[in-house]
Amino acid sequence: MPTRAFWLISGSGLAPFLVCLVIAYRTPAVSALHDAAVRTFLVYAALTLSFLGGARWGAELTRAPNAPNLWRMVAAATPSVVGLAALLPQAPLKAALGLLMLSGGIQLAWDVAASREGLLPPWNARVRTVMTVAGTLCSLALWPAIA
């Protein structure tokens, strides 16, 4: 079961999202700072998605160090590629944000299922649900600020 310190550390992961939201809404939409806040938000979301994939990679290697499940390893590597695709310069910002939210939801569903199957700790589903909902709410809050 996660401790208060664990929840504090997990919750602090929302700080970059919140800072970017404040900057995006407090600066003119045509300013360089506004654009930087939106892009930084997207980069942090992509990094977070990649982190979640890395955690799944590590969990699979811990579960079966000598014979990890190939499908799980490929699926665990996918969030990094999806995050990169969202950050391509030609990707429209709203499409990138939508892709990151969708991917975060898919990752959450996988993590919750894995917790129920005993592949991840039981408390993981609760932590991931709270953090994904909070991150998605931040993403939805950013949506109107994207031109």
HELIX and SHEET records of a PDB file:
HELIX    1   1 ARG A    4  SER A   12  1                                   9    
HELIX    2   2 ALA A   15  ARG A   26  1                                  12    
HELIX    3   3 ALA A   32  ARG A   63  1                                  32    
HELIX    4   4 LEU A   70  ALA A   86  1                                  17    
HELIX    5   5 LEU A   93  GLU A  117  1                                  25    
HELIX    6   6 PRO A  122  LEU A  142  1                                  21    
HELIX    7   7 TRP A  143  ALA A  145  5                                   3    
END                                                                             
